[in-house]
Amino acid sequence: MNLLALDTSTDTLFVAVQRGDAVWQYSGPGAQQSSAQLLPAIRQLMQDAGLAFRQLDAIAFGRGPGSFTGLRTACAITQGLAFAAKVPVLPVDSLLTVAEEARHLHGCTELQAVLDARMNEVYHAPFRYVDGQWIEPEDFGLCAPEAMQVAAGLTVAGNAQHVYPELLAPAATHVHALPTATAMLRLAPALLAKGCAVPAEQALPRYIRDKVAKTTAERESEKAAAAHAEKNQVAQ
């Protein structure tokens, strides 16, 4: 199988190309720098693999949740390449990719995948690996790190523990894992077999926090309400 995989949902950019059983990979600065680094990295790996884009079976991309700028970059470049090469795209949830990387690196099969969402929040979801497949939740969560609930026996895997070491499930076991492109390559065959590939125009991000501006306004409103309540309590 010939695949291109890319993820720009975190502060680290990941790209990988698979040709048959051989894999070429790249990682570098992500987030704001993704737009400048992504295309050159893709071109170099495709050249190293000796592949033309039209020879790809699919282009897999991390659809989020994650960095808004990074997700828009991934979707735009995935759409452009897939349109030009006339190949399908494979949207992969970033938290699922974290789960797969944690399984690969640490042997985790029951875990809570967590990614730093900035603004003192985390994206999270529980995953279980059963009979060679990941069982995913119906939806992902977004909450303050101290509010995240972890079921007994689940390992917390992701990149948020070092950001919120005293707040994020301090009683749980933690392992570091990122949504790597090579993890997406391992996930791709099962996802393709399940019919998850879509046309290029459907290379769209998965947002959990719909609008940063709205969230900021809500936070300011909450702060004002809390200050008002505190003022009233003091007055009483």
N, C-alpha and C positions, 0 to 999 in steps of 0.2 A: 504494500500500500504506500502511495506517495502522498505526504501530508505536509502542510505548512501550519504551524501553530504560533500564536502570539498572545501575550498578555501585557497590558499596560495599566492594570487596575490599582497597582501599588507604587511605591517609590522605586521599585526595581522593574526594569523592562526585561521581558523574557521572549526570546524567539527560538524556534526549533524547526528543523526540516527533517523529515523522515523519507528515505528512499529504500523501499524494501525493509530490511532489518537494520540498516545503517541510519544513524542519527547524528546530525550536526546541530550545535546549540550555541546561543549567545545570551549574555546577560549584561546589563549596564544600567546607568541612571535612568529612572523612569519619570513619572509625573509630568512636570512642565517640560522636561527634555525629551519626552517620548517622540514628539513630532519630528524632531531633528535627527534622532538616532534610529528610528524604526525602519524606514525604507532602506537606508544604506545597509543595515544589518540583514534585512530580508534578502536583498540582492546578493550580498556576499555569501550567505548560506546557500541560496539557490545555486549560485555559481559553484560553490564548493561541492554541492551534491550532484552537479551536472544535470540539473533539472530545469525544464522550461515550465512556466506557470500553467500552461495548457495541459501538462502532464500530471498535474495534481488531481487527486481524487476529491479533495476538499481543502478549504482553508478554515481552520479552527481558531476561534478568538475568544478571549475572556470577556464576557458581556457584562460583568459586574455581579454584585455591587462593588463599588470602588471609587477611585478618583474620577470626578466628573470630566476633567480635561483629558485624562488618560483614556477613559471609555469612549469619548467622542473621537479621539484620534484613532483608536483601534477599529471602531466601526467604519470610519471614513476610508481608511486605508484598505480594510478588508473588502468593503464594497467595491472600491475602485479596481483592486486586483482581480476580484472574482468576476466583475462585469467584463473586464478586458479579456480574461482567460476563459470565460464561459464555464466556470466551475462552481459548485455549490459551496455554501458556507455552513459552518457548524458552530452555533453559539454554545458556549460552555460557561456554566455558572462558576464564578470565582471561588465561592465557598466550597463547592464540590471539588474543585481543583486543589484547594488547600487540604481537603480531606484525603484525596488521593496521594498528595505529596507526603502527608503525615503517615499514611499507611506504608508508603515506599521507604521512607527514611527511618521511621520509628516503630513500624509494625502495628500501628493503631488501627483497630477495626470498629471501635465504638468511641465516638468523639464529638466534641462541640467545636465546630470550625468557627474561628473568630478573626475578623479583620478590623483594624483601626479605621473608624469612619471619620476621624477628626472631630472637631467641635465637641470633645469630651463624650463621644459616643462610639459604639462598636456595632458592626454587623455580625450576626451570629446565626447558627443553625446546627441542629444535631444530625449526625449521620451514623449509619450502621452498615458494615460490610458483611453481607450474607451471601453464601454460595457464589462468590466471585462477582457480586454486583453491589453497588451502593444503593441503599434505601434512603431516599431523600425526603425531607419534610415538604408539606404543601406550600409553605411560605417561609421567608427568612425574617429575622427580627432585627430591630434597631433600638438600642437603649443605652443608657449610661452604663459604664463598665461595672459600677457597684450594684446595678439593678439586674444584671444578667444571672439567670438561674441555670444551674448545671445539674442535670440528673446524676444520681449516685452511679459511680462506675465509669463515667465518661471522662476521657482526657480532653483538656482544652488545647487545641492546636491552632496556630496562626501567628500573627505578628504583633498582637496588641499587649501581650503580657509585659514586655519591657517598657511600654508606654505607661501602663497603669499597674505597676507591680503590686501595689498595696490595695487596689480597688477591684481588680478583675479576678473573681473566684479564687481568693487566696488559699482556700483549703484544697483546691483541686490540683491534680498533676498537670503540668504544662509542658508542651513541646513546641519548638519553633518550626513553622512550615509556611511557605509562600506559594501562591498560585503560579507554578512554573509552566513553561511551554512543554517541557518533557512530560509532565504529569498529564497535560491535555492530550498528548500523543497516546499515552496509555489508556486514557478514557475514550478516545475517539472511536475505536472499532465497535465497542458496545453501543455508543450513542448513534453511530451511523446505522448499525443493525436495527436499532429501535426506530429509525426513520426521523431522527432529529435534524438532519440536514435541511436547509431551506435555501431559497433563491437569494441572490446577492442583495436585493433590495430589502430583505428582511434581516440584514445584519444590524440589529438594533441593540442598544444598551438596556440593561436591567437596572432601573433605579429603585432603590428602597426609600431613600429620602428624595422626594420628587423635586423640590425646589429649595436650594440653599437659602435664597432670599426670604422665602416664606418661613423656613425654619428659624432663621435669625430673628425675624420679626416676632415669631411666636416666643422665642426665648426672651427677647426684650420685654414683651408683654408679661411673661411670667415673672421676670425680675421686678417689674414695676408693681405687679399685683402683690408679690411677696413683700416688697418694701412698704407698700401701703398697709398691708396686714400687720407688719411688724410695728409700724408707726401707730396704728390704732391700738395695738396691744400695749405699747408703752404708755399711750395716753390714758388707757384704762387703769 
